[in-house]
Amino acid sequence: MHHKDIVIIGGGPIGIACALECKKRNWDYVVVEKGALTNSLYNYPKNMTFFSTSEKLEIDEIPFISNNPKPNRDEALEYYRRVATSNQLHINLYETVKQISKSNDEFNVSTNKDNYQSKNVIICTGFYDIPKLLNVPGETLPKVTHYYKEAHPYAMQNVVVVGASNSAVDAALEIWRKGGNVTMVVRGETIGERVKYWVRPDILNRIEEGSIKAFFNSEILKIDPYTVTIQTPKAPITIPNDYVVALTGYLPNFEFLEQSGISLSNSNVKKPTYNPETMESNIKGLYLAGVICGGKETHKWFIENSRVHAKLIVSHIETKSS
Ligand SMILES: Cc1cc2nc3c(=O)[nH]c(=O)nc-3n(C[C@H](O)[C@H](O)[C@H](O)COP(=O)(O)OP(=O)(O)OC[C@H]3O[C@@H](n4cnc5c(N)ncnc54)[C@H](O)[C@@H]3O)c2cc1C
């Protein structure tokens, strides 16, 4: 059992920002991260480019220098890695928090490796670990993935990309440019309105000219080893298929939040309860930071606008202890 001033759960950009604030105050803190450092970013597509410019991804005003205005994944990994190592932040990697319980004003944070006791806990566990499933027969076949990494394996293959958001559009374009035969299956009637403004015309034009096929107002009905059946507005159709890349979004771990005592809004959004001025949840001493604050609205908070959560939280803890 370790006693800490603060336990930070999640070593993403926002967990690192929280650690930097604790370090400045000489507090005894630890970040517990279940995977590699910035594990979500590590799992993003290899060739992805952020929509934010590099200075918007900086934490604690530590300069982020990138070759182009909008950095890529490798540059972001390099940046956050350098921030963590050069500041000698206390981050325990490959350690998963299993449970948070509270008794006598103290939290007990138990992991697969250890136990920590602390009066303050910050949950910044993100949303990238639980994909929104299609819930159709065949979804567990090895040819189906909910995470897109790179285009090469899909060259000269029949690939269905499900979804119409930034991730789906980027994957569809990249796979098509590397020689894949791409069909998009889109539930709505058009490509997502939030798709990056410089990418949207590209995908619309590729669909218009027929390079990429797209079925709108359509859903996957079932996936078989060599085909996919799609419910289109007219009738179900079955097309030859080698791979399905289902990029329909991800969800925060609501079960973990609820087990920790955090109440969620009754609406479909399942927004966790917190005070936006302090980021303290309905449980005293238990804070929320980063993208998890949006519940199912995972587009609401991102690095750019949630890095401020770190300062809000530590200022509140400081006020309590002064
Ligand atoms: C393709 C893509 C492009 C994006 N581009 C941008 C952009 O340009 N600009 C921008 O601002 N945002 C962008 N975002 C969003 C941004 O990456 C996220 O908002 C950001 O990662 C949020 O940081 P976070 O620290 O809150 O969560 P995360 O980065 O998701 O970090 C959470 C961490 O918690 C860990 N964790 C989870 N559960 C546990 C547990 N039980 N125990 C221990 N550790 C745990 C995870 O492994 C993870 O490392 C993009 C997202 C995607 C998917």
The ligand as an SDF file (V2000), in Angstrom:
LIG
                    3D

 53 58  0  0  0  0  0  0  0  0999 V2000
   -8.0150   10.0740  -34.8820 C   0  0  0  0  0  0  0  0  0  0  0  0
   -8.0980   11.1270  -33.8080 C   0  0  0  0  0  0  0  0  0  0  0  0
   -7.6070   12.4130  -34.0440 C   0  0  0  0  0  0  0  0  0  0  0  0
   -7.6650   13.3970  -33.0450 C   0  0  0  0  0  0  0  0  0  0  0  0
   -7.1680   14.6540  -33.2980 N   0  0  0  0  0  0  0  0  0  0  0  0
   -7.1950   15.5910  -32.3200 C   0  0  0  0  0  0  0  0  0  0  0  0
   -6.6880   16.9230  -32.5410 C   0  0  0  0  0  0  0  0  0  0  0  0
   -6.2410   17.2590  -33.6210 O   0  0  0  0  0  0  0  0  0  0  0  0
   -6.7230   17.8070  -31.5260 N   0  0  0  0  0  0  0  0  0  0  0  0
   -7.2290   17.4900  -30.2930 C   0  0  0  0  0  0  0  0  0  0  0  0
   -7.2210   18.3560  -29.4070 O   0  0  0  0  0  0  0  0  0  0  0  0
   -7.7430   16.2610  -30.0570 N   0  0  0  0  0  0  0  0  0  0  0  0
   -7.7350   15.3180  -31.0370 C   0  0  0  0  0  0  0  0  0  0  0  0
   -8.2660   14.0720  -30.8070 N   0  0  0  0  0  0  0  0  0  0  0  0
   -8.8630   13.7780  -29.5130 C   0  0  0  0  0  0  0  0  0  0  0  0
   -7.7900   13.5420  -28.4760 C   0  0  0  0  0  0  0  0  0  0  0  0
   -6.8290   12.6390  -28.9230 O   0  0  0  0  0  0  0  0  0  0  0  0
   -8.3850   13.0730  -27.1930 C   0  0  0  0  0  0  0  0  0  0  0  0
   -9.3580   13.9880  -26.8260 O   0  0  0  0  0  0  0  0  0  0  0  0
   -7.2910   13.0150  -26.1370 C   0  0  0  0  0  0  0  0  0  0  0  0
   -6.5150   11.8540  -26.3160 O   0  0  0  0  0  0  0  0  0  0  0  0
   -7.8740   13.1140  -24.7810 C   0  0  0  0  0  0  0  0  0  0  0  0
   -6.8440   12.9820  -23.8240 O   0  0  0  0  0  0  0  0  0  0  0  0
   -7.1600   12.2420  -22.4750 P   0  0  0  0  0  0  0  0  0  0  0  0
   -5.8810   12.2860  -21.7200 O   0  0  0  0  0  0  0  0  0  0  0  0
   -8.4020   12.7970  -21.8790 O   0  0  0  0  0  0  0  0  0  0  0  0
   -7.5440   10.7520  -22.9030 O   0  0  0  0  0  0  0  0  0  0  0  0
   -6.6530    9.6350  -23.6270 P   0  0  0  0  0  0  0  0  0  0  0  0
   -5.6120   10.2250  -24.4740 O   0  0  0  0  0  0  0  0  0  0  0  0
   -7.5990    8.6720  -24.2170 O   0  0  0  0  0  0  0  0  0  0  0  0
   -5.8860    8.9640  -22.3950 O   0  0  0  0  0  0  0  0  0  0  0  0
   -6.5430    8.1260  -21.4740 C   0  0  0  0  0  0  0  0  0  0  0  0
   -5.5560    7.0980  -20.9610 C   0  0  0  0  0  0  0  0  0  0  0  0
   -6.1600    6.3810  -19.8840 O   0  0  0  0  0  0  0  0  0  0  0  0
   -5.7180    5.0320  -19.9280 C   0  0  0  0  0  0  0  0  0  0  0  0
   -6.6550    4.2150  -19.1530 N   0  0  0  0  0  0  0  0  0  0  0  0
   -7.9440    3.9420  -19.4560 C   0  0  0  0  0  0  0  0  0  0  0  0
   -8.4900    3.1640  -18.4840 N   0  0  0  0  0  0  0  0  0  0  0  0
   -7.5170    2.9590  -17.5460 C   0  0  0  0  0  0  0  0  0  0  0  0
   -7.4680    2.2310  -16.3100 C   0  0  0  0  0  0  0  0  0  0  0  0
   -8.5280    1.5720  -15.8420 N   0  0  0  0  0  0  0  0  0  0  0  0
   -6.2940    2.2080  -15.6180 N   0  0  0  0  0  0  0  0  0  0  0  0
   -5.2050    2.8770  -16.0800 C   0  0  0  0  0  0  0  0  0  0  0  0
   -5.2120    3.5810  -17.2460 N   0  0  0  0  0  0  0  0  0  0  0  0
   -6.3500    3.6290  -17.9620 C   0  0  0  0  0  0  0  0  0  0  0  0
   -5.7100    4.7410  -21.4340 C   0  0  0  0  0  0  0  0  0  0  0  0
   -4.8640    3.6440  -21.7240 O   0  0  0  0  0  0  0  0  0  0  0  0
   -5.1920    6.0520  -22.0160 C   0  0  0  0  0  0  0  0  0  0  0  0
   -3.7960    6.0630  -22.2010 O   0  0  0  0  0  0  0  0  0  0  0  0
   -8.2310   13.0870  -31.7980 C   0  0  0  0  0  0  0  0  0  0  0  0
   -8.7440   11.8010  -31.5630 C   0  0  0  0  0  0  0  0  0  0  0  0
   -8.7040   10.8350  -32.5490 C   0  0  0  0  0  0  0  0  0  0  0  0
   -9.2880    9.4730  -32.2760 C   0  0  0  0  0  0  0  0  0  0  0  0
  1  2  1  0
  2  3  1  0
  2 52  2  0
  3  4  2  0
  4  5  1  0
  4 50  1  0
  5  6  2  0
  6  7  1  0
  6 13  1  0
  7  8  2  0
  7  9  1  0
  9 10  1  0
 10 11  2  0
 10 12  1  0
 12 13  2  0
 13 14  1  0
 14 15  1  0
 14 50  1  0
 15 16  1  0
 16 17  1  0
 16 18  1  0
 18 19  1  0
 18 20  1  0
 20 21  1  0
 20 22  1  0
 22 23  1  0
 23 24  1  0
 24 25  2  0
 24 26  1  0
 24 27  1  0
 27 28  1  0
 28 29  2  0
 28 30  1  0
 28 31  1  0
 31 32  1  0
 32 33  1  0
 33 34  1  0
 33 48  1  0
 34 35  1  0
 35 36  1  0
 35 46  1  0
 36 37  1  0
 36 45  1  0
 37 38  2  0
 38 39  1  0
 39 40  1  0
 39 45  2  0
 40 41  1  0
 40 42  2  0
 42 43  1  0
 43 44  2  0
 44 45  1  0
 46 47  1  0
 46 48  1  0
 48 49  1  0
 50 51  2  0
 51 52  1  0
 52 53  1  0
M  END
$$$$
